[in-house]
Amino acid sequence: MATYSSRKYIRMIFQDSGGGSFTLRVPDPKDDVTDQEILNAMDTIIAQNIFQGRSGDLVAKVDARVVETNISDYYD
């Protein structure tokens, strides 16, 4: 018997001060999240220096997307 599940998250990618990238995933976003809310959150993360990349502070937004995957598991 197959089991089905799905996952949804926001993936935000930043550039750090050393030129590296830093990816942050936020699970289970609300269904009606807007692009402006995501971009505002990214700006806040950068401005308040909440996270740090491998080579320094986060300094720029690179990419943001909502990712949803559907999984059909037919055999364990």
Secondary structure, DSSP 8 states (H G I E B T S, - for coil): --EEEEEEEEEEEEEETTS-EEEEEEES--TT--HHHHHHHHHHHHHTT--EETTEEEEEEEEEEEEEEEEEE---
